Amino acid sequence: MPKLLPHCFGTTEYVRLSELPTPQASSLREWLPESYLTKLEEGGSVAEDCIEYEDYEFWYEYSRGDEGLLDEQL
């Protein structure tokens, strides 16, 4: 699975779930609590499917290893 590079909004790095490959987006949505999704204004429109890049990175690194560990960390 390719790792997405972050967008920047001020000092916040984030990714949009809609820009992830479908398998990544589906897996991440299953694992991530809804409260982690953030709305950001981007180029005059609102992106409603953003998460902080550090959360994506954590998920990405650990999703390829022990999934039990991933659930424990959250």
trRosetta pair geometry for C-beta under 8 A, 3 or more apart (Angstrom, degrees):
i j d omega theta_ij theta_ji phi_ij phi_ji
1 21 6.6 -145 -146 47 91 138
1 23 7.0 -121 -105 88 119 116
1 24 5.7 129 -164 -71 133 111
1 60 7.7 -144 101 -145 123 91
1 64 7.6 -149 35 -78 115 111
2 21 7.0 108 44 -22 92 127
3 57 8.0 50 -160 -113 123 68
3 60 5.6 79 -118 -173 101 152
4 15 5.1 97 101 -131 135 134
4 19 6.4 109 -135 112 145 107
4 20 6.0 -88 -36 -97 142 76
4 24 7.9 159 -20 124 113 160
4 56 7.1 -56 60 162 109 145
6 13 3.8 26 156 -177 155 103
6 14 6.1 111 -158 46 98 21
6 15 5.8 -91 -114 -59 64 80
6 53 3.9 -22 -96 -93 132 142
6 56 7.7 159 -88 54 93 138
7 13 7.2 151 74 -156 40 57
7 14 5.6 -33 62 69 91 76
7 15 6.8 136 11 -97 88 39
7 16 7.2 30 2 -19 135 93
7 42 7.6 7 156 -123 155 132
8 11 7.8 -26 -166 -134 99 13
8 12 7.1 144 -157 79 55 47
8 13 5.7 -31 -98 -98 69 66
8 14 7.9 138 -102 21 23 73
9 12 4.9 -22 67 67 87 101
9 14 6.2 -5 10 15 113 120
9 40 5.3 -93 -91 -160 169 140
9 42 7.4 -81 -91 -89 120 89
12 40 8.0 -154 92 -102 136 138
12 52 6.7 -89 -167 -118 99 89
13 52 7.0 74 81 -166 66 68
13 53 3.8 -38 119 8 103 138
13 54 7.4 99 73 -29 107 74
14 38 7.0 -99 -128 64 144 126
14 40 6.6 151 61 -18 162 154
14 50 4.6 22 165 -174 138 110
14 51 6.4 161 -155 80 89 31
14 52 5.6 -64 -101 -110 79 34
14 53 5.6 -126 -91 -39 20 79
15 19 6.6 -126 -177 63 85 116
15 20 6.9 66 153 -58 125 101
15 50 7.0 158 80 -146 33 65
15 51 6.2 -18 59 59 81 81
15 53 5.8 103 -21 -98 90 71
15 56 4.8 47 25 -58 133 165
16 19 4.5 80 74 1 96 107
16 20 7.7 -157 98 -18 55 80
16 47 5.5 -81 -106 -174 122 132
16 49 5.4 73 -164 89 77 93
16 50 5.5 -41 -94 -90 65 69
17 20 5.6 -44 -160 14 46 117
17 25 4.8 107 178 -137 87 99
17 28 6.4 -156 -123 88 106 130
17 29 6.6 80 -157 -64 148 98
17 37 7.7 -43 -14 -115 131 105
17 49 4.2 -97 37 161 101 114
17 50 7.7 -143 -9 -81 79 21
17 51 6.8 65 -52 -4 94 107
18 25 7.1 67 -90 -119 24 146
18 49 5.2 100 -20 71 94 148
20 24 4.2 -115 169 91 120 116
20 25 4.1 153 78 -60 116 87
20 28 6.8 31 87 16 175 141
21 24 4.8 82 61 11 82 107
21 25 7.0 -162 86 -9 36 90
22 25 5.7 -57 -140 39 30 110
22 26 6.1 29 163 -19 66 108
23 26 5.9 -57 -146 37 28 110
23 27 6.2 24 160 -15 64 111
24 27 6.0 -62 -147 41 28 107
24 28 6.0 24 159 -17 66 113
24 60 7.9 9 -145 -102 119 88
25 28 5.9 -59 -142 40 26 109
25 29 6.2 27 159 -20 63 108
26 29 5.9 -56 -147 35 27 110
26 30 6.6 28 155 -20 62 106
27 30 5.8 -55 -153 33 31 113
27 31 6.5 17 156 -9 65 111
27 63 6.4 94 140 -154 135 141
28 31 5.9 -64 -147 43 31 104
28 32 5.5 14 166 -10 71 120
28 51 7.7 -141 164 16 129 158
28 56 7.2 1 -132 -121 143 76
28 59 5.6 77 -118 148 93 157
28 63 7.9 -61 -78 -73 73 154
29 32 6.3 -58 -121 44 23 101
31 59 6.3 144 91 -132 144 119
31 63 7.6 -120 -26 -95 164 111
31 70 6.5 -42 -146 148 138 123
31 71 7.6 -119 -140 -85 96 69
31 74 7.3 173 170 -33 88 156
32 36 4.9 -96 179 55 107 140
32 37 7.5 107 129 -49 125 80
32 51 6.6 -57 -157 -105 159 151
32 55 7.1 79 -120 159 121 126
32 59 7.0 -40 -64 -81 104 147
33 36 5.4 107 69 -12 75 99
33 74 7.2 161 -20 -180 103 128
34 37 6.0 -40 -172 11 52 113
36 51 5.5 27 141 -126 101 106
36 52 7.7 -98 -174 17 93 89
36 55 6.0 168 -171 -168 132 167
37 48 7.1 32 160 159 119 66
37 49 6.2 -46 -148 -133 115 41
37 50 6.8 110 -164 60 64 47
37 51 6.3 -57 -103 -73 49 84
38 50 4.6 -59 72 85 86 99
38 51 6.6 133 15 -98 94 34
38 52 7.2 64 1 -43 139 74
39 46 5.6 2 -174 -179 106 108
39 47 6.8 163 -153 83 54 50
39 48 4.9 -11 -104 -112 90 62
39 50 7.0 138 -104 28 15 109
40 46 7.3 160 83 -155 31 62
40 47 5.1 -12 62 57 83 101
40 50 5.0 18 5 3 113 163
41 44 7.5 22 180 -98 97 7
41 45 7.3 166 -154 88 63 25
41 46 5.5 -40 -98 -98 62 67
41 47 7.6 162 -108 15 11 77
42 45 6.2 -32 69 71 73 74
42 46 7.4 110 21 -129 77 19
42 47 4.7 23 10 -16 130 117
47 50 5.3 76 116 -42 111 109
51 55 5.1 -94 160 76 112 128
51 56 5.7 131 95 -51 114 94
52 55 4.8 90 68 4 86 103
52 56 7.3 -158 97 -3 45 87
53 56 5.4 -55 -149 40 40 113
53 57 6.0 43 152 -23 71 104
54 57 5.5 -48 -143 36 33 114
54 58 6.4 38 155 -22 63 102
55 58 5.7 -50 -149 33 31 113
55 59 6.4 29 154 -15 63 107
56 59 5.8 -58 -149 40 30 110
56 60 6.0 33 154 -24 67 109
57 60 5.6 -54 -142 35 29 114
57 61 6.3 24 162 -15 65 107
58 61 6.3 -60 -149 37 25 105
58 62 6.2 -4 165 7 63 116
58 73 7.3 -150 171 129 124 148
59 62 6.5 -77 -142 52 23 93
59 63 5.4 29 165 -35 67 115
59 70 7.0 70 -130 -146 61 120
60 63 6.1 -49 -132 26 19 112
60 64 7.4 12 164 -14 52 105
61 64 6.9 -76 -175 31 26 103
61 65 7.4 -3 146 0 62 114
62 65 5.5 -67 -151 44 48 105
62 66 7.2 -49 -167 59 85 64
62 67 7.9 122 146 -104 86 38
62 69 6.0 -124 -161 99 119 107
62 70 4.6 152 129 -85 120 93
62 73 7.0 -53 -158 13 177 150
63 67 7.0 37 -138 -99 51 82
63 70 6.2 63 -82 -92 57 153
65 69 6.7 -20 104 47 109 133
65 70 7.9 147 70 -43 83 100
66 69 4.1 71 93 2 109 112
66 70 7.1 180 101 -13 61 81
67 70 5.1 -45 -153 28 45 120
67 71 6.8 44 152 -16 69 98
68 71 6.0 -54 -154 35 35 108
68 72 6.5 34 150 -19 66 108
69 72 5.6 -56 -148 37 34 113
69 73 6.4 36 156 -26 67 106
70 73 6.1 -55 -151 28 28 111
70 74 7.2 18 157 -13 60 104
71 74 6.3 -62 -155 34 33 104
